[in-house]
Amino acid sequence: MSGTLTLSSKLSPFPYGILAIATCSEAIQVVYDETITKPVLEIKGSKVENEDEIVHALATAAGVVEASPSAASFLALSKTLPTASALPDIMSALESLDDHLAWRTYLIGHEITVADWVVWGAMKSNNKLMGLLKNGRHPHVLRWSNHLESLDSTQAAFASLTAAKASKARSTKVAASFALGLEGAEMGKVVTRFPPEPSGYLHIGHAKAAMLNQYFAKMYEGKLIIRFDDTNPSKEKSEFEETILEDLELLDIRGDVVTHTSDYFDQLYDLAIKMIETGKAYADNTEREQMQHERREGIASAHRDDSVEDNLKHFAEMKSGSEEGLKWCLRAKLSVDDPNKALRDPVIYRCNVLPHHRTGDKWKIYPTYDFACPVVDSIEGVTHALRTNEYRDRNPQYWWMIDALGLRKVKIWDFSRLNFIYTLLSKRKLHQFVNNGQVRGWDDPRFPTVRGIRRRGLTVEALRQFMLLQGPSQAVVSLEWDSIWALNKKVIDPVAPRHWAIVEDKKVSVTIKGGPASPEVKTLPKHKKNPDVGEKNTVYSSNILVEQEDAQSFEDQEEITLMDWGNAFVRSKTTDSSGQITSIEMQLHLEGDFKKTKKKITWLAQPTSSHPLIPVTLLDYDYLITKKKLEEDDNVEDFITPVTEFRESTVADANVKELKKGDIIQFERKGYFIYDGEDKNEGRMEFIRIPDGKAANLASKAGAASTPANKAGAAKDDPTKIDTSSVTKMYKLEPVYGEQVKPDVDATKMYKVDNIYKV
């Protein structure tokens, strides 16, 4: 690091522009110290406290283009915006900027300059101005501001500020999220890798690892390797490689190269021979239970001091897959009784006679992860291996392997594993739910798989922000789901079209006196605060439908507001013998003030042949298990939630027919939903409720009443076996390799990583 920027989250106005520029550069470390009263930059042995000088120094360090002489007016504007409070002054500034940006992407030239950052930062620190900007009257300024905020560097800046505000230790310095960077990293030379085993689908825990690897690769203008750790033929399949790449695509993650550990089987074998010949590995045929006992108690194996010749002979038997060879394994000769049990002579090769999905019958022996991972990391040029801290005890083992073979060293960066309450991440246990038909597949919205959470409506943007907010924390905790869904709501709310739906068996007919003689259609915005979302057609009629719950709340002669229409008086209500309201008469009162009514009601025009309503099913889900955290000795069967799917039949406005699968909307007064496609048997559009982060909506529904149709296992098909072809395909992806042809590692380029910080 060549400099440190110290900020306080309590500074007012907060210097968003300075923070944004600093986060663009890996040369600057951002820390928070709540005791300071103004920004302080320490760079090249000097301390800078003047904000203009700080901006200049940071721009130089970050490579941000300095403002030209023509930017003087914008720089002057940035001085006045933070404290502007008079409405005419704010509106004048916004209108001037909007006119200027009408035909421009940035304030000056064709790339981001200091002028953009300082003006944006000044606006961001003025809450009144930002509130007025959201009214949609200045679309060009809003577009420009949203673009700057969408940059990964800006999101990282926001994450660091949020983490500082949330810190309990206000008097101490808090490192800014991942701004600390990687130890010894050099721009353009960093290589990270994401090494999934092709034995299943990626889940949200894998998503964190994949996103962090991509984050640092981009930060340093380096390279990301997607490497399939295919060393266990018993569990791995080619189709899982395809689905894993699809899962990564759903997260907007693409590697620079795709490789396989099996690409290096020959080299790994040669290195294992080298370890035997140098006395750093030995063959062992100790029974598994006895070996576990000896490792636990610090007892040396009877074969630990066998001769090199004997070890080579036994390893050759292993390679041939002979009956004798199958009894043996190869162990690294580290230690017998080291306090760190990971160093007690771990197994580095074992036999498996099953065909490998890429190499066929060529090999009968396969390296373990503990041996293959450090070796292949070194061979492939990985500079920083990112691993969850559950591997921390094995870090010395990782470095020992590299040292024992005289290979290039690799740095390790630990991060905490992601755990959530009421959530299973074990592949074995998830397999159980799929095989037992308790879910419909690996993309079931109740599953924590990447496909499941994306199908439930979690956006990549929210997931990325959530990962950044975790910072470099090493704490292993079970997280609540509310934070990530609350972030997701902030992402989708500004752009989700608004629609209306009414529960079918709870609809009430309403006659509107003073309404149109025949149905009329008017064009309205799909999102009142964001006209860019588009327009929809709304049908107005003298005969409408409202919800039973709303109807029950109406008082006689009460004035209510019909949303997107106007006010009306409730003149009369008709009820049946059970107390349910069957019809209502209202008197339209468009002169009424909607600000004075207590009830704002969604409604739908009663359907006609020309203006039909669309049958829609709303789906909601509960957690699959009833216990927040399962222990190792817990039997999953004892904690399965009896009812996990809830279906509600509704009718919706005809505008929903324009939606495509995966589109996210809001049914006003009901919640956010993602369109999941049409039920081919019933012809109903199906929408899955997206959690909004509110604790009440995320509480377990395990005590709710159930019906046979709602049972967790009431899937329409019986998925008694894993069939990857039946899993939802959100897009098409070419196979990893064609007719089983191994990829050319050097030539494979899925895309070229651009420097996201070179602005």
C-alpha positions in Angstrom: 0.0 0.0 0.0 1.3 3.4 -0.8 -1.3 5.4 1.2 -4.0 5.2 3.9 -7.2 7.2 3.9 -8.8 7.6 7.3 -12.4 8.5 7.6 -15.1 8.7 10.2 -18.6 7.3 9.3 -20.0 10.2 11.4 -18.5 13.0 9.2 -21.2 15.4 8.0 -21.4 16.0 5.1 -19.8 12.6 4.4 -17.2 12.7 1.7 -18.7 10.1 -0.6 -16.6 11.3 -3.6 -13.3 10.9 -1.7 -14.3 7.4 -0.5 -15.3 6.4 -4.1 -12.1 7.6 -5.6 -10.0 5.9 -2.9 -11.8 2.6 -3.4 -11.0 2.6 -7.1 -7.3 2.2 -6.2 -5.5 -0.7 -4.6 -2.8 1.8 -3.7 -5.0 3.2 -1.0 -6.1 1.5 2.1 -9.3 2.8 3.7 -9.7 2.7 7.5 -12.4 4.2 9.8 -11.5 6.0 12.9 -14.6 7.5 14.6 -12.5 10.0 16.6 -11.4 12.1 13.7 -13.3 15.2 12.5 -12.1 15.4 8.9 -10.6 13.1 6.2 -6.9 12.4 6.5 -4.7 10.9 3.8 -1.3 9.6 4.5 0.7 9.0 1.3 4.4 8.8 0.5 5.3 9.8 4.0 3.1 13.0 4.0 -0.2 13.7 5.7 -2.8 15.6 3.7 -5.9 17.1 5.3 -7.1 19.6 2.8 -10.0 17.9 0.8 -9.0 19.4 -2.5 -5.5 18.2 -2.1 -6.8 14.8 -1.0 -8.9 14.5 -4.1 -5.9 15.4 -6.3 -3.7 12.8 -4.6 -6.3 10.1 -4.7 -7.0 10.7 -8.4 -3.4 10.3 -9.2 -3.1 7.1 -7.2 -6.4 5.6 -8.6 -5.6 6.7 -12.2 -8.8 8.8 -12.4 -8.7 11.5 -15.0 -8.2 14.9 -13.4 -10.8 17.6 -14.2 -9.9 19.9 -17.2 -10.2 23.7 -16.9 -13.7 23.4 -18.3 -14.7 21.5 -15.1 -14.3 24.6 -12.8 -18.0 25.2 -12.7 -18.7 21.5 -11.6 -16.0 21.6 -8.9 -17.5 24.9 -7.7 -21.0 23.3 -7.7 -19.7 20.4 -5.6 -18.8 22.9 -2.9 -22.3 24.2 -2.6 -24.5 21.0 -3.1 -23.8 19.3 0.3 -25.3 22.2 2.3 -27.9 23.4 -0.2 -31.4 23.3 1.5 -33.5 25.9 -0.3 -35.8 24.1 -2.8 -35.2 26.6 -5.7 -31.4 26.2 -5.3 -31.6 22.4 -5.4 -34.0 22.3 -8.3 -32.0 24.8 -10.3 -28.8 22.7 -9.8 -30.6 19.5 -10.8 -32.2 21.0 -13.9 -28.9 22.4 -15.0 -27.2 19.1 -14.6 -30.0 17.2 -16.3 -29.8 19.5 -19.3 -26.0 19.0 -19.4 -26.2 15.2 -19.2 -29.1 14.9 -21.7 -26.6 13.9 -24.5 -23.6 12.9 -22.3 -22.6 9.8 -20.4 -20.3 11.7 -18.1 -19.9 15.4 -17.1 -16.7 15.8 -19.2 -15.4 13.8 -22.1 -16.0 10.1 -22.6 -14.8 8.6 -19.3 -15.3 9.2 -15.6 -13.3 12.2 -14.3 -12.8 13.7 -10.9 -15.7 16.1 -11.7 -18.1 13.1 -11.8 -17.0 11.8 -8.5 -16.9 15.0 -6.6 -20.3 16.2 -7.9 -21.9 12.8 -7.3 -20.4 12.6 -3.8 -21.7 16.1 -3.0 -25.2 15.1 -4.2 -25.1 11.9 -2.2 -24.4 13.8 1.0 -27.5 15.9 0.6 -30.5 13.8 1.6 -33.0 16.4 0.5 -31.5 16.6 -2.9 -31.4 12.8 -3.3 -35.0 12.6 -2.3 -36.0 15.1 -5.0 -33.9 13.2 -7.5 -36.1 10.1 -7.0 -39.2 11.8 -8.2 -38.2 11.1 -11.8 -38.2 14.7 -13.1 -34.4 14.6 -13.8 -33.9 11.3 -15.7 -30.5 12.0 -17.1 -29.0 12.9 -13.7 -30.7 9.8 -12.2 -29.2 7.6 -15.0 -25.7 9.1 -14.4 -26.0 8.7 -10.6 -27.2 5.1 -10.9 -24.4 4.2 -13.2 -21.7 5.5 -10.8 -23.4 3.8 -7.9 -23.6 0.5 -9.8 -19.8 0.2 -10.3 -18.2 -2.6 -8.2 -15.8 -0.1 -6.6 -18.7 2.1 -5.5 -20.5 -0.9 -4.0 -17.4 -1.9 -2.2 -17.2 1.7 -0.8 -20.8 1.5 0.4 -20.1 -1.9 2.0 -17.1 -0.5 3.9 -19.1 2.5 5.2 -22.0 0.2 6.2 -19.6 -2.1 8.0 -18.0 0.9 9.8 -21.5 2.2 10.9 -22.4 -1.3 12.2 -19.1 -1.7 14.2 -19.6 -1.9 17.9 -16.0 -0.7 18.6 -16.6 2.9 17.5 -13.3 4.2 19.0 -11.1 1.9 17.1 -10.0 1.7 13.5 -12.0 -0.6 11.3 -10.6 -2.0 8.1 -12.8 -1.2 5.1 -14.4 -4.4 3.9 -12.0 -6.0 1.4 -10.1 -2.8 0.8 -7.3 -4.4 2.7 -6.6 -6.5 -0.4 -4.5 -9.6 -0.7 -1.1 -9.9 0.9 1.8 -9.3 -1.6 -0.6 -8.8 -4.5 0.7 -7.1 -7.6 -1.5 -5.4 -10.2 -1.9 -7.6 -13.3 -0.2 -10.6 -11.7 -2.9 -12.0 -9.3 -4.3 -15.4 -10.2 -7.2 -16.9 -8.2 -9.0 -20.2 -8.6 -12.5 -21.6 -7.8 -12.1 -25.4 -7.5 -15.6 -27.1 -7.2 -15.9 -30.8 -7.2 -18.2 -31.9 -10.1 -20.4 -34.0 -7.8 -23.5 -31.8 -7.4 -24.9 -28.3 -7.7 -23.4 -25.1 -6.3 -25.1 -23.7 -3.2 -25.0 -20.3 -1.6 -21.8 -21.2 0.3 -20.0 -21.9 -2.9 -21.4 -18.6 -4.3 -19.4 -16.7 -1.7 -16.1 -18.4 -2.6 -16.7 -18.0 -6.3 -17.6 -14.3 -6.0 -14.6 -13.5 -3.8 -12.3 -15.2 -6.2 -13.7 -13.2 -9.1 -13.7 -10.0 -7.0 -10.0 -10.1 -6.3 -9.1 -11.3 -9.8 -10.9 -8.2 -11.2 -9.6 -5.9 -8.5 -6.0 -6.7 -9.5 -6.6 -7.0 -13.2 -5.6 -10.6 -12.9 -7.0 -14.0 -13.9 -9.7 -16.4 -12.5 -9.3 -20.1 -13.0 -12.4 -22.4 -12.8 -10.8 -25.7 -11.9 -12.9 -28.9 -11.5 -11.4 -30.9 -8.7 -12.2 -34.2 -10.3 -10.3 -36.7 -8.2 -13.1 -39.0 -7.0 -14.7 -41.1 -9.8 -17.3 -42.5 -7.2 -19.1 -39.2 -7.1 -18.3 -37.1 -10.2 -20.1 -36.8 -13.5 -19.6 -34.8 -16.7 -23.1 -33.3 -16.5 -22.3 -31.8 -13.1 -19.5 -29.8 -14.8 -22.1 -28.4 -17.2 -24.5 -27.5 -14.4 -21.8 -25.9 -12.3 -20.8 -23.6 -15.2 -24.5 -22.8 -15.6 -24.7 -22.0 -11.9 -21.7 -19.7 -12.2 -23.3 -18.0 -15.2 -26.3 -17.3 -13.1 -24.0 -15.5 -10.7 -22.4 -13.5 -13.6 -19.1 -15.4 -13.0 -17.0 -16.5 -15.9 -13.4 -17.8 -15.6 -10.6 -16.9 -17.9 -9.8 -20.6 -18.2 -11.6 -23.8 -17.3 -9.2 -26.6 -16.2 -9.4 -30.0 -14.4 -7.2 -31.5 -11.8 -7.3 -34.6 -14.0 -5.3 -32.6 -16.6 -2.4 -33.0 -14.2 -2.7 -36.7 -13.2 0.6 -37.6 -14.9 2.5 -34.8 -13.1 0.9 -35.6 -9.8 1.9 -39.2 -10.2 5.5 -38.3 -11.0 5.6 -36.0 -7.9 4.2 -38.8 -5.7 7.1 -41.0 -6.9 9.5 -38.2 -6.1 8.1 -38.0 -2.5 8.6 -41.7 -2.0 12.1 -41.6 -3.4 13.0 -38.7 -1.1 11.6 -40.4 2.0 8.7 -38.0 2.3 5.9 -40.5 1.6 5.2 -44.2 2.3 2.7 -46.8 1.4 0.4 -48.1 4.2 -2.1 -50.9 4.3 -3.4 -50.3 7.9 -7.1 -50.8 8.2 -9.1 -47.6 8.1 -10.4 -47.8 11.7 -7.0 -48.6 13.1 -5.4 -45.8 11.1 -7.9 -43.3 12.4 -7.1 -44.6 16.0 -3.4 -44.3 15.5 -3.6 -40.8 14.0 -5.9 -39.8 16.9 -3.5 -41.2 19.5 -0.3 -40.2 17.8 0.9 -43.7 17.1 3.2 -44.4 14.2 2.1 -46.8 11.4 3.9 -50.1 11.3 4.9 -49.2 7.7 6.2 -45.7 8.4 9.8 -46.7 8.1 9.5 -49.1 5.2 12.3 -48.9 2.6 11.9 -46.8 -0.5 12.0 -50.0 -2.6 9.1 -51.5 -0.7 7.1 -48.3 -0.9 7.7 -48.0 -4.7 6.6 -51.7 -5.1 3.4 -51.2 -3.1 2.6 -47.9 -5.0 3.1 -49.8 -8.3 0.6 -52.4 -7.1 -1.8 -49.5 -6.3 -1.4 -48.1 -9.7 -2.2 -51.4 -11.4 -5.4 -51.8 -9.3 -4.5 -55.3 -8.3 -6.2 -57.1 -5.4 -3.1 -56.5 -3.3 -2.8 -52.9 -4.4 -6.3 -52.1 -3.4 -5.3 -52.7 0.2 -2.8 -49.9 0.2 -2.8 -46.1 0.3 0.0 -43.5 0.1 0.6 -41.2 3.1 2.8 -38.1 3.4 5.5 -38.4 6.1 4.9 -35.3 8.0 4.5 -36.1 11.7 3.2 -38.8 14.0 2.0 -36.7 17.0 1.9 -33.1 16.0 -0.8 -31.2 18.1 -2.3 -30.2 14.7 -3.8 -33.5 13.7 -4.0 -32.4 10.1 -0.2 -32.9 10.0 -0.3 -36.5 11.2 0.7 -38.3 8.0 -2.3 -37.5 5.8 -3.3 -39.8 2.9 -2.3 -38.4 -0.4 -3.2 -41.2 -2.8 -5.9 -43.9 -2.7 -7.2 -46.5 -5.1 -10.5 -46.4 -7.0 -11.1 -48.8 -9.8 -14.2 -47.1 -11.1 -13.8 -45.4 -14.5 -13.2 -41.7 -14.4 -15.6 -39.5 -16.5 -12.6 -37.9 -18.4 -9.7 -40.3 -18.2 -11.6 -43.6 -18.4 -9.8 -46.7 -17.2 -6.3 -45.2 -17.4 -5.9 -44.6 -13.7 -6.7 -46.8 -10.7 -5.2 -44.4 -8.2 -6.2 -40.8 -7.5 -4.6 -38.0 -5.5 -6.5 -36.6 -2.5 -7.5 -33.0 -2.3 -4.8 -32.4 0.3 -2.1 -33.3 -2.2 -3.6 -32.3 -5.5 -4.8 -28.8 -4.5 -1.4 -27.2 -3.4 0.4 -28.9 -6.3 -2.0 -27.8 -9.0 -2.3 -24.4 -7.5 1.5 -24.0 -7.8 1.6 -25.5 -11.3 -1.2 -23.3 -12.7 0.3 -20.1 -11.4 -2.2 -19.4 -8.6 -0.9 -16.6 -6.5 -3.6 -16.5 -3.8 -5.6 -19.5 -2.8 -8.9 -18.4 -1.1 -10.2 -21.0 1.3 -12.8 -21.0 4.1 -11.3 -21.0 7.5 -12.5 -24.6 8.2 -9.3 -25.4 6.3 -7.1 -23.3 8.5 -5.6 -26.3 10.4 -4.7 -27.7 7.0 -2.8 -24.6 5.9 0.5 -25.8 7.3 -0.1 -29.1 5.5 -0.7 -27.2 2.2 2.6 -25.3 2.5 4.5 -28.5 3.5 3.4 -30.2 0.3 4.8 -27.3 -1.8 8.0 -27.1 0.2 8.5 -30.9 0.1 8.3 -30.8 -3.7 10.3 -27.6 -4.2 7.4 -25.9 -6.0 6.5 -22.2 -6.3 4.9 -20.9 -3.2 1.2 -19.9 -3.0 -0.3 -17.5 -0.5 -3.5 -18.5 1.4 -6.3 -16.0 2.2 -8.9 -17.3 4.7 -12.5 -16.2 4.9 -15.4 -17.4 7.0 -17.8 -20.0 5.7 -21.4 -18.9 5.0 -24.0 -20.6 7.1 -27.7 -19.7 7.4 -30.3 -20.7 9.9 -32.9 -23.4 8.9 -30.6 -24.3 6.0 -28.8 -27.4 4.9 -25.7 -27.1 2.8 -24.6 -30.7 3.0 -24.7 -32.3 -0.5 -25.5 -35.7 1.1 -28.6 -34.3 2.9 -29.7 -32.2 0.0 -29.5 -35.4 -2.1 -31.8 -37.0 0.4 -34.6 -34.4 -0.1 -34.3 -34.8 -3.9 -34.3 -38.6 -3.9 -37.2 -38.7 -1.5 -39.3 -36.4 -3.6 -39.6 -33.8 -0.8 -38.6 -31.2 -3.3 -39.0 -31.0 -7.1 -35.3 -30.9 -8.0 -32.1 -29.1 -7.4 -33.6 -25.8 -8.5 -36.4 -26.0 -6.0 -37.0 -22.5 -4.5 -36.7 -24.1 -1.0 -33.1 -25.2 -1.8 -30.0 -23.1 -0.9 -28.5 -24.0 -4.3 -27.6 -21.2 -6.6 -30.5 -22.3 -8.9 -32.9 -22.4 -5.9 -32.1 -19.0 -4.5 -32.1 -17.4 -8.0 -35.4 -19.0 -8.7 -36.7 -17.6 -5.4 -35.9 -14.2 -6.7 -32.5 -13.4 -5.1 -30.6 -11.1 -7.5 -26.9 -11.3 -8.2 -26.5 -7.6 -7.2 -28.0 -8.3 -3.7 -25.8 -11.4 -3.3 -22.7 -9.5 -4.3 -23.5 -6.7 -1.9 -24.2 -9.2 0.9 -20.8 -10.9 0.4 -19.0 -7.6 0.5 -20.8 -6.6 3.7 -19.4 -9.7 5.3 -15.9 -8.2 5.0 -12.9 -10.2 5.9 -14.7 -11.6 8.9 -13.3 -14.9 10.3 -16.3 -15.5 12.6 -18.2 -18.7 12.0 -21.9 -18.0 12.7 -25.3 -19.0 11.4 -26.7 -15.9 9.7 -30.4 -14.9 9.6 -31.9 -14.6 6.2 -33.4 -11.2 6.8 -30.3 -9.1 5.9 -29.8 -10.7 2.4 -33.4 -10.5 1.5 -33.6 -6.9 2.8 -30.7 -6.0 0.5 -32.5 -7.8 -2.3 -35.6 -5.7 -1.8 -33.5 -2.5 -2.2 -32.3 -3.8 -5.5 -35.6 -4.9 -6.9 -38.0 -2.2 -5.5 -36.9 0.7 -7.8 -37.4 -1.4 -10.9 -40.1 -3.9 -10.2 -43.3 -3.2 -12.2 -46.5 -2.9 -10.1 -49.5 -5.1 -10.8 -52.7 -6.1 -8.9 -54.1 -9.5 -8.0 -57.2 -10.6 -6.0 -57.7 -13.9 -4.3 -60.2 -15.9 -6.4 -62.4 -17.3 -3.6 -62.3 -14.0 -1.7 -63.3 -11.6 -4.4 -66.3 -9.3 -3.8 -68.3 -7.6 -6.6 -68.6 -3.8 -6.4 -71.0 -1.6 -8.4 -69.7 1.9 -9.0 -72.3 4.7 -9.3 -70.9 7.4 -11.4 -68.5 5.1 -13.2 -68.0 4.8 -16.9 -71.0 3.5 -19.0 -68.7 1.0 -20.6 -65.2 -0.2 -19.8 -62.5 2.3 -20.6 -58.7 1.6 -20.9 -56.1 4.1 -19.8 -52.3 4.0 -19.9 -50.5 4.3 -16.6 -46.9 3.9 -15.5 -46.0 0.4 -14.2 -43.9 2.1 -11.5 -45.1 5.6 -10.3 -41.6 6.6 -9.1 -39.7 5.2 -12.1 -41.3 5.9 -15.5 -38.4 4.0 -17.3 -40.0 0.7 -16.2 -42.7 1.3 -18.8 -46.5 1.6 -19.1 -49.5 -0.7 -18.6 -53.1 -0.7 -19.6 -55.6 -0.3 -16.7 -59.3 -1.1 -17.3 -61.9 1.2 -15.6 -65.4 -0.1 -15.2 -68.6 0.4 -13.2 -68.3 -3.2 -12.1 -65.1 -4.0 -10.2 -63.7 -6.6 -7.8 -62.1 -6.0 -4.4 -60.7 -8.3 -1.7 -63.0 -9.8 1.0 -60.6 -8.6 3.7 -60.9 -5.0 2.4 -64.6 -5.3 2.0 -65.0 -6.4 5.7 -63.1 -3.4 6.8 -65.4 -0.8 5.1 -67.6 1.3 7.3 -71.0 2.4 6.1 -70.7 5.7 4.2 -66.9 5.6 4.6 -64.8 7.4 2.0 -62.1 5.2 0.6 -59.5 5.5 -2.2 -59.5 3.2 -5.2 -55.9 3.3 -6.2 -55.0 4.8 -9.6 -58.6 6.0 -9.9 -59.9 8.2 -7.0 -62.1 8.3 -4.0 -65.5 6.7 -3.5 -68.1 6.4 -0.8 -69.3 3.0 0.5 -73.1 3.3 0.2 -74.3 -0.3 0.9 -73.0 -3.8 1.6 -74.8 -7.2 1.2 -73.8 -10.2 3.3 -74.6 -13.9 3.3 -75.6 -16.1 6.2 -72.0 -16.7 7.2 -71.2 -12.9 7.4 -69.2 -12.8 4.2 -69.8 -9.8 2.0 -71.2 -10.7 -1.4 -71.6 -7.3 -3.0 -71.1 -3.6 -2.4 -72.4 -0.4 -3.9 -70.1 2.7 -4.1 -70.5 6.2 -5.2 -67.6 7.7 -7.1 -66.2 10.9 -5.6 -63.3 12.0 -7.7 -63.2 15.4 -6.1 -62.2 13.7 -2.8 -58.8 14.1 -1.3 -56.9 10.8 -1.2 -54.6 12.2 1.6 -57.6 12.2 3.9 -58.7 8.6 3.5 -57.4 5.8 5.7 -57.8 3.0 3.2 -56.2 2.8 -0.2 -57.6 -0.3 -2.0 -56.4 -2.3 -5.0 -59.1 -3.4 -7.3 -59.7 -5.0 -10.7 -62.4 -4.4 -13.3 -64.7 -7.4 -13.6 -63.7 -9.5 -16.5 -65.3 -9.3 -19.9 -64.6 -11.1 -23.2 -62.7 -8.0 -24.3 -60.9 -7.4 -21.0 -60.2 -10.7 -19.3 -58.4 -11.3 -16.0 -55.5 -13.8 -15.8 -55.6 -16.8 -13.6 -52.5 -16.7 -11.4 -51.2 -18.9 -8.6 -49.1 -17.3 -5.9 -46.6 -19.7 -4.2 -44.9 -19.2 -0.8 -42.5 -21.5 0.9 -41.3 -22.4 4.4 -37.9 -23.7 5.5 -37.3 -27.4 4.9 -36.2 -28.1 8.5 -37.7 -26.9 11.8 -34.4 -26.6 13.7 -32.2 -23.5 13.2 -29.0 -25.4 13.2 -28.6 -29.2 12.9 -25.9 -30.8 14.9 -23.7 -33.6 13.5 -25.6 -36.4 15.3 -29.1 -35.0 14.5 -31.3 -37.1 12.3 -32.6 -34.9 9.5 -35.8 -37.0 9.4 -36.7 -35.8 12.9 -36.7 -32.1 11.8 -38.4 -32.1 8.4 -41.0 -29.4 8.2 -44.4 -31.1 7.4 -45.7 -28.4 5.1 -43.4 -26.2 3.1 -45.4 -25.1 0.0 -48.4 -22.8 0.1 -50.5 -22.1 -3.0 -53.1 -19.3 -3.4 -55.3 -19.0 -6.5 -55.8 -15.4 -7.6 -56.7 -13.4 -10.7 -54.5 -10.6 -12.0 -54.6 -7.7 -14.4 -54.0 -8.8 -18.0 -50.6 -6.9 -18.2 -48.9 -9.9 -16.5 -49.2 -11.8 -19.8 -46.3 -9.7 -21.1 -44.0 -11.1 -18.5 -41.1 -13.5 -19.3 -40.0 -16.3 -17.0 -37.7 -14.8 -14.3 -39.2 -11.4 -14.4 -39.7 -9.8 -11.0 -42.8 -7.7 -10.1 -44.7 -6.4 -7.2 -48.3 -7.4 -6.6 -49.2 -4.2 -4.7 -50.2 -4.9 -1.1 -49.2 -8.5 -1.5 -45.4 -8.5 -2.0 -42.7 -9.1 -4.5 -42.9 -12.1 -6.8 -40.8 -13.7 -9.6 -42.6 -15.2 -12.5 -41.9 -19.0 -12.6 -43.7 -19.9 -15.8 -47.0 -21.3 -16.7 -48.5 -24.5 -15.2 -49.0 -26.6 -18.3 -51.7 -28.7 -16.7 -53.9 -25.9 -15.3 -52.9 -23.1 -17.6 -52.2 -20.8 -14.7 -49.3 -18.4 -14.4 -47.2 -19.2 -11.3 -45.4 -16.6 -9.2 -43.1 -17.3 -6.3 -43.1 -14.9 -3.4 -39.8 -13.2 -2.8 -39.0 -12.6 0.9 -38.7 -8.9 1.7 -36.4 -9.2 4.7 -39.1 -8.5 7.4 -38.7 -10.8 10.3 -42.4 -11.7 10.5 -42.4 -12.8 6.9 -39.3 -14.9 7.4 -40.5 -16.7 10.5 -41.1 -20.5 10.2 -44.6 -21.4 9.2 -44.2 -24.9 10.6 -47.3 -24.5 12.8 -49.5 -23.5 9.9 -52.5 -25.6 8.9 -51.9 -27.9 6.0 -53.8 -29.6 3.3 -52.8 -32.6 1.2 -52.0 -30.3 -1.8 -49.6 -28.3 0.3 -47.5 -31.3 1.6 -43.9 -30.9 0.9 -43.8 -34.1 -1.0 -46.8 -33.4 -3.1 -44.7 -32.7 -6.2 -46.5 -33.4 -9.5 -43.7 -35.7 -10.6 -41.9 -38.2 -8.5 -38.2 -37.3 -8.7 -36.9 -40.4 -7.1 -33.6 -40.0 -8.9 -31.4 -37.2 -9.8 -32.0 -36.2 -13.4 -29.9 -33.1 -14.3 -31.8 -32.7 -17.6 -35.0 -31.9 -15.7 -33.5 -29.0 -13.8 -34.5 -25.5 -14.9 -32.3 -24.1 -17.6 -32.3 -20.3 -17.4 -30.1 -20.0 -20.5 -28.1 -22.1 -23.0 -24.5 -23.0 -22.4 -22.2 -24.9 -24.6 -20.6 -28.1 -23.2 -17.3 -27.8 -21.4 -15.8 -30.0 -24.0 -17.3 -31.5 -27.1 -16.9 -35.2 -27.8 -15.0 -35.7 -24.6 -12.1 -33.7 -26.0 -9.9 -32.2 -23.3 -9.7 -28.4 -23.4 -6.6 -26.6 -24.4 -5.8 -24.9 -21.1 -3.7 -22.2 -22.7 -6.2 -21.4 -25.4 -9.5 -21.5 -23.5 -10.7 -18.0 -23.0 -14.3 -17.6 -21.8 -13.9 -13.9 -21.7 -11.2 -11.3 -21.2 -11.2 -9.6 -17.8 -11.4 -5.9 -18.1 -10.1 -3.6 -15.4 -13.3 -2.5 -13.7 -11.4 0.1 -11.8 -9.7 1.8 -14.7 -12.1 4.8 -14.9 
